[in-house]
Amino acid sequence: MKNISLAHGGGGEEMNELLDGIFKIFNNDILNAANDAAILGNIAFSTDSFVLNPIFLDDEINIGKLCVCGSINDILMVGAKPKYLSLAFILEEGFKIKKLNKILQSIQKECFKAGVLVVCGDTKVVPKGKGDEIYINTTALGEIIAKKETKNIKAGLSVLVSGDIGRHGASVLIKRNQLEADIKSDCKILNKEVLELLENNVKVIAMRDATRGGLSAVLNEWAKQSGNDFLIFEEKIIIQDEVLGLCELFGYEAYELANEGTFVLCVEKEDEQKALEILRKYNKNANIIGEVLKEKASRVILQNSFGAKRFLEVPKGELLPRIC
Amino acid sequence: MNLIDEFRDKQSILALKKLIEKEIKNPINIMEICGGHTHSIMKYALPSILPKEINFIHGPGCPVCVMPRNRIDIAIKLASMKDNIFCTLGDLLRVPGSDFSLIDLRAKGADIRALYSPLEILEIAKENPNKNIIFFAIGFETTTPMSALLLEKVIELNLKNIFFHINHITVPAPIEAIMDDENVQINAFLGPSHVSVITGFEIYKPIAAKHKTPIAVSGFEPVDIMESILNIVRQSNKGTFEVYNQYKRAVSKKGNIKAQNLVAKYFEPCDFEFRGLGVIKNGGLKLREEFGDFDASKQFDCMVLSKNENKACICGKILRGLAKPYDCKVFAKACTPRNPIGSCMVSSEGACAAYYRYSKVNV
């Protein structure tokens, strides 16, 4: 690795190499826990930067909504209630105030829904051509209600996903390539379903929102961290027909496409139905998709409907469309 | 039920599996010409449910895999030139040239773009009137009509800053070349259906007859492939060698005549060097003489000196069906999708990439 490539931002193997390689100089127990948010006593703390091209996906979803959902969901994933948010903007010279206003209104709306206050911020402007319209960095703080840590993943747990997968990544591709398809990003704050799971004492062991690298990245990270194999039943994973069609067209795996309002959970087997009932109140496509096996080989095994098995690999490289 | 579900249906797959098991009498080596089939076969783990008598052999049908290093080096040279915007399709960007890949060059600041459709070039050219837009065209019969259509539009719109480097190749020529190799032991072929959508399924008739091999023009879904295998098994039992059109939902006898005419208007056959197979007579296409003004190979200095391929890499043997990816010493060790030595590991259609991705260890 001599230079940074686009693949280093993809949430897959290259990014892991970056984190396990040069970023390891920051080595400490809190960072090494590799949860979606750092756990500092009863405080959850998370930061994220957002780049999106195009910055408006539709009337409702834009980089503003995305930056709030991304950070708040990270806080929720460690079993905390999000409370405060910081916002830092890097704006490109010439960026329209009207667009900025629309983005800020989306931010305000999502923060209001989540009961989160924007408490500090920063704005920088770079010369025309030195940025991509707008970059946003957010940092979120929350209060731990029932701590969830990925280090507690063990054999026998059920694996659930809170909805159908791949819609955010697919909606960006559709918009970017000016295609027409009925695909709407899943971008949303997950506060209601997560807090309901926590308040009902459902035995959730770990949670992670399946953003860059998608479902495949989350499962592979968990398999690596726990050392356990994961057995996933392909037919239990729900993918919208249009998303599947787009994947067929471009040669992508829906499992690797980003989600922005879908999370993966490891739950004690005895509570899997209870968890599913709650999740389905918010998304009918939530499902129990597999289990954590005893075998310690860190593999994600995907079993298809007719019983054949293959590995679900860690996403690699930059997504490029196939040739034919 | 939709068009995808129907062709991934569990009951249909299991019923076809039973029939194949019941009817198979002799071992059959089936070459899947197209890398897309290799990926489907591995993705759905079909070898794990089929009888051991069915042996899949990967063929030369991946346009990236068969592109010789010299042409990658030419692409890199064109992309390096000042004032050029280099455009191509998909994962050609990852293939290593003699020193580096197009993706490495892009990281150094070259304007290199991966297209979803060649027609995107029209917009790029309009937005960049002071730049030369180079379209490095690649692919089999499936993608050639799109290149021809782009050229037609370029002429219609009188755009002067778009140039074509043509690397289009044809399917029947390398198949003939493989079958003429006496070491090759192939009993049947899976023919790529998307190619036949353009060409019609009859293009394979001479190969099936000359080499006495059944050919099933097959779709890419598991039900399609299983049905094609059943047909091959039946033909093998009967001793027939016909071209079976499994993909009736889109493939006709004569294909898409309009697309064929468009291709013939702008391109003519030429000899083409296939990686691992050598120069194949009439294996590729080039721009017709009268369109020389649009020909990047004539308008730019495309002379390059390429280094030899890595000796450890056996992509050539794999493409001829004489070895499996596992037989290669560097497979999944020095050669991985992230650090490919050979293009079979690079391309999303490549055999090594398929074997690496889906089955590098037995589950």
Interface residues (C-beta under 8 A of the other chain):
Chain A: N3 I4 S5 E13 E14 N177 E235 D241 L244 G245 E248 F250 G251 R299 I301 N304 S305 F306 G307 A308 K309 R310 F311 E313 K316 G317 E318 L320 P321 R322 I323 C324
Chain B: N2 I4 R8 K10 I13 L14 K17 G36 M42 K43 Y44 A45 L46 S48 I49 P63 V64 L89 G90 D91 L92 L93 R94 I103 D104 A107 K108 A114 L115 Y116 I138 G139 F140 T142 T143 H194 P222 P337 R338 S347 S348 E349 R357 Y358 S359 K360 V361 V363
